[in-house]
């Protein structure tokens, strides 16, 4: 009884968001990261724009909604971080919490390495040297360096740690309230600019941003085959993990900071809308610009190097204004990367605090050291520690790619599948429904949620998992 009282007292003293706006902006800030700004546009370009967009929106309001509301409800009900929350729901499912906590531990180091790359490019453009980034081979030459990528990694990581040390209210919430509105304005401003540009190539072919926007938003059903549709479906499903920050413990941690009287239904709807809108706008600012200067072939060929290789060339082609646009773009990407990295670290820090009863400072410093050491190894993976390892997906990987593959292609689907089974069949969906409706608000899409969490989501996740292993 005494132990239970101490536990309850500890939960009462737990940090929490000051209001629903702070929670929505923090959660949206977590969701709006490199997944939206970088991965969403290049997948949309690869998969024909409009068709990918259509499938993604349908998945976001069904599949994404299911995972998002489940994790936030688990967090608020248990008032625990991912490491301990699953054990609170059912004592035999503690292992799922361990895996869920392991994911952000793996992701944070290489995410901060990429964040360091963004810092470098931002500094290039803000100092008027953006034309260097447009040179052939610049990016590969930069990441192959031994010292500067490490310095930029540590600079990015220090900023993230500083915010985490300030806590939930003064750190995460305050930071998000300032950065997210600025980020939105930058995204909208650059998107509008992308629609106004035009260019005539060496062959005399003229293209406009509006034409590129049409390629982006209008689905093309011509030549659509079942295998092509399935490929787009799997790309869009995988993108949801990045876009909504689900299956990596973040939303459970953030959910644990939400007051019991907060309206979860409204907050989750706002997070969905916010995240999907930013992803859409990211595509609207990048795809038309790449189309104008490279045509549809340029869109399809951009791939993962879109942000660091293709876009600098686009900015260079804009002439004098290109350096200014590039500066705004990488400032926006930096803000997005910071908000996401902060949420990733918070998932680990809150887990350490809940599981081991240590202070926020000690947990944050411990995780920073782990991320710094692993991050340095990732940086050296492009020079001193370079090697090539074939993956089941057919690509050849270095250290960063291996960490990304293990966390995103193996562990995240496993956690999502386990969460669906636990909630759908063990503790039952009524647990989530009751948590959402505890303040008298009726849960929207209730029937859809139950069907998704019990049947459709687990099947889709299993297919995605098998595909990531090269077995499907």
N, C-alpha and C positions, 0 to 999 in steps of 0.2 A: 504493500500500500504506500509506504514511504517512497519507494523507488518510482512508483507511478506518479506520485505527487510532484517529485522532482522533475520528472519528464514533462508533466503538464506545465510546470512553472517555466521550464526551459523554452517550451513552445510559445508561451505567452510573451516571453522576452525576445522572441525571434524577430529579426528585422522584417519590415514589410514595406511595400510601396505606399506612398502617401495618398494615392488615389488611383482611380481607374485609368486616367489619362497617362499617368506615369507608367503604369503597367503596360498599357497598349503601346506606348512609344518605345519602351524598353524591349518588349517582345517583338515588335515590328523592327526595331533596330537590329535585333539578333537575326531575324529572318532576312532583312535587307542587307545582304553582304555581298561577297564576291560571287555567290551563287546566282544572285539576281543580275548584278552588273556585268559579270564576265561570262558565266556559264550559260545563262538563259539565252542571251542574244546569239551565241555561236551555235547552240543547239537549234534555235529557231531558224537560223540561216541554213544549217545543214539539212534540216527536215522540211524545207520549203516554206518557212514563214507561217502563212495563215493556217495551214493544217495543224502544225504543231501548236499554235496559239489556241485554236479551237479545242483540241484534245486536252491541253493543259488546263484551260478554264473549267471544263467539265470535271476533270479530276480534282481540281482545287476545291470545288464546292461539295465533293463527295468523299473521295479517298483522303485528301488533305485535311478536310474538316474533321474526319473521324479520328485521325491520329493526333491532330492538334488538341481537340477538346478532351480526348482521353488523357493525354499527358498533363495538361493543365489541371484537370479535375483530380488526378492522382496526387499532384503536388499540393493542391489546396486541402484535400481531404486528410492527407497524412501529415502535412506541415513538415515534410522531410525532403531532402535532396535525393537525386536518383539512386545513390549508393544504398540508402536505407529505406526509401519509399516502398519499393516492391516487397521487402520483407515485412513491412507494416501491413500491407494488403493481405499477404499470405506468407506464413513463416517458411514454407518450402520453396519460395520463389526468390530468396535472397540472392541467388547466383545471377539472376537476370539484372539485378541492380549493379552487381560488380561489372558485368559486361557493359551496361549502359554508362557507367562511370569511366570505364577504360577508353571508350570512344573519344570523348573530349581530351583525354590525356594524350592520345595519339594524334589527334587533329591539331591541337594548339601549336606545337612546334613548327609544323610545315605551313600552317596558316600564317604564323608570324613571319616566316621566311618570305612568303608571297607578299605579306604586308610590307616587309622591308623593300621588296622590289618596287611596290607602289610608292613608298617614301622616296626612293631614288628617282623615279620618273617625275614625281611631283617637284622635287628639288631642281631637276633639269629644266622643267618648263617655267618654274617661278623665277629662275635666274636667267631666262631667255636663251637657254641652250637646248630647246626642244628638238632642233634640227639634228642633233646628235643621235637621238633616239630613232630617227627615221632611217639612219644609215643601215645598209645591209650587214647583218651579222652582229649588230650592236648588242642586242639582247643576249644572245648566246655567249658573246664575249664577256658581258657583264656578270652573268650568273656563274661563269667559269672562274671568276676571280676568287682569291682566297680571303682577302681582308674586308673590302668594302661591303659585300653582301652580309658578312657577319656583323659589321658595325650597324648597318641599317636594320637587321633583324633585332639586335639588342635595343636600338632606339625605339622601334615599334613596341617591343615587349615591355619596356620601361613605362611607356605611356599607358598601356593596358593595365599593368600592375598598379600604377598610381591611382587609376580610377577604382579598381577593385579594393584597394586599401581604404578608400574613403567610405566604403559600405554601400548598402542598397539605396538609401535615400540621398545622401550627399554625393555619392559616386555615380552608380549606374543610372538612377532616375534623373538626377540633375544633368548629367552628361547627355542623356538621351533627349531630354526636353530642349536642349540647345542645339544639338547636332542634327537631330532628325528633321526639324523644319528647314534648316539650312540645306541639308541634303536634298530634300524634296524640291526646293526652289532651284537648286543647281540642275537636277535631273530634268525638270520641266523646261528650264531655260535652254539647256543644250538640245533637248528633243525638238523644241520649236525651231531652233537655229538649223538643225539637221534637215528639217522639212523645207527650209528656204534656199538651200544651196543647190547649185547646178554646176555641171562640168562637161566639157567636150574633149574626148580623148584623142589620141594621135590618129585614129582611124576616122575621125570626124563624127563619131557617135556621141550625141548629146543626151545626158541623163539628168534628171532632177530628183530632189529629195522626196517629193510627193510620189514620184513613180516608185521609188524604193519603199516608201511607206505602203503603197498598194501591194507590192510583192510580199511585204511583211504581214499584212492583215487579211488579205483575200485568200481563202483556201483554194488550192488547185487540186481538183479531183481527177484530172486527166492522167491516165496511166497509173492510177492508184491500184496497187495489188495488195493482197492479204498480208504478205510478208512485209511490204513497205509500211502498211498501216500498223502492224504489230511492232515494228522497229520504232516508229514514232511514239507509239503508246508506251513502250518501255523507256524511251528517252524522257518522255514527259513525266512518267511515274518516278523515275530516278531523280529528276530535277526537283520534285516536291520535297525530297529529303533536304536538299540544299536550301530551297527557297523558304520553307517553313521551319527550319531548324528542329525537325522532329527526329525521334529515334537516336538522340545523342544526349539525352538527359537535361538539356537546357530548359525546355518548357516545364518539366517537372520542378526544377529548381525555382524558376520564376513563378510557377503556380503556387509554390509553398509560401511565397511572399505576398499573396493576394488576400485581402481581408475577406472574411466569411460573408459580409453583407454586399460585396461587389457583385455586379450583374455579369456573370461569366458569359452568358449568351451574347450580350451586346459587345463585350470586350473581344470575344473570339471572332465575331462577325467583322469587327473593325480591323483586327489583325489580318484576317483573310483579305479584306478589301485593300488595305494598305499594302500588303505584300504583293498581291497580284498586280495592283496598279503600278508599283515601282518596277516590277519585272517587265510589265508591258512598256512602260516609259523607257526603260533601259534599252529594250529592243528598238523602240522608236527613235532613240537618239543615236544608236550605233548602226543598225542595219541600213537605214537610208543613206547615211554617210559612206559606208563601205560600198553600197550599191552604186552611188554616184561616181565614185572614183575607180571601181573595179568591176561593176556589172554583177550579174548573178553568179558568174564564175568566181569572182572575187569573194562573194558571200560564202559560197560553198567551200572555198579553199582556205578560208581564214582559220577555222578550227580553234583549238585551245590557245593558239598564239595570237588570237584576235586583238586582245587588249595591249599586249606589249610589242607586237610586231606590225600588225596590219594598221591599227589606228594611228600610231605615230606617223606612218606614211600618209595617211589621210590628212592629218593635221598639217603636215609639211606641204601637201598639195594645195592647201587653202591659202597659202601665201602669208602675208603679214599677220593676219588675224589668227592663223593656225596656232601660234605659240600661246596666245591668250586663251583660245578654246581648249587647247591641251592642258593648260594650267587649271582651268575650271574643272575639266573632266577628271584629272587625277586627284584634285582636291576632293571632289565628290566620291571617287572610288576609295580614297583614304578614309574618309568619314565612315563609309559603309563597312570597310574592313575593320576599323576600330570597334564599331558597335557590335559586330559579330564576334570578334576576338574576345571582347570583354565578357560576352555571354558565355562563350566557351570556357574561359577561365573560371567564371563564377560557378559553373556546374561542378567543376572539380573542387574549388575552394569550399563551397557549401557542403559538399560531400565529406571532405576532410573534417570540417567543423562538426557536422552531425555525427559522424562515425567515431571520431577520436576525441571529441570534446576539446579541441584546441582553439586558440584565438584566430580571428580572421587574419591578423598580421602573420602569424606563424604559418598558417595554411597557404596564404598568398605567396610568401617568400619561398616556401617549399616548392610550390608548383612553378614559380618563376624559374627557380634553379633547374628543375627537371626540363622545363620547356627550353631554357637557354642551352643546356647541354645537348639535348636532342636536336634543337634547331641548328646549332653549329654543325652537327653531324650531317644534317640535310644540306647545308651550304657546301660542306666539303664533298658531298656526294656528286658534285659537278666538276670536281678536280681531283684532290688527293684520294678520296674514297670512291672514285667513279668505278662503276661496273654496270653491266647490263643483264637483266633477268627477264626472260619471257613470261608474260602473264597469260592466264586462261583466256583473256579477252582478245589476245593476238598482238597486243602492244608489247614493246620492250621497255622495262622500267628501271629507274634509278631509286635511290632511297626515298625521295619524296613520293614518287609514283607508287611504291610499295606500301608506304604508310597510308596513302590516299585509298589504295585498293582495299587494303585490309579493313580500314575503318568504314569506308563508304559502301563497298561492294559485298562485304561479308558480315561485319559486326552490326551495322545499322539495320539491314534487312532482318537479321536474326533477332535483334531487340524488338523491332516492330512486330514481327511474327509472334514472339513470345508475349508481348504486351496485348496483342489482339486475343490470343488464346487465354491469357490470364483474366482479362476483363470480359471477354465474350463468353467464356465457358466455365471459368472457375469462380470468380467473385460475382459474375453476371453484369450485364450492361446497366442494370437498374442502379448500381452503385454510382456510375457516372451521371446518369439521369438525375438521381436524387441530389448529387452534389451541385449540378447546374441549377436545379429547381429549388434549392434550400431556402432562397430568399423570396419565394413566391412567384418567380418568373417561369413561365412555361418554356420548356426546351424546344427550340425549333428543329425541324428535320429529325425528330425523335425516331420515327419508324425507319427512316433512311439510315440513321446512325446504328441502330441495332442490327439491321441486315448487313451493313458494311462491316462492322467490327466482328461479327460472328462468321460471316461467310465470304463476302467478296474481297475484303482487304487481305485476309490471310492467303487466299488463293493467288491474288495478284502479287503479293509479296514473295510467295514461294516461287512463282514463275520468274520474278525479277532476280531472286537469289540464284536459281538454277542457271539463268542466263549469264549472270556475273561470273559463275564458275565455268562457263563455257560448255555447260551440259544441255543447254536448250537453244 
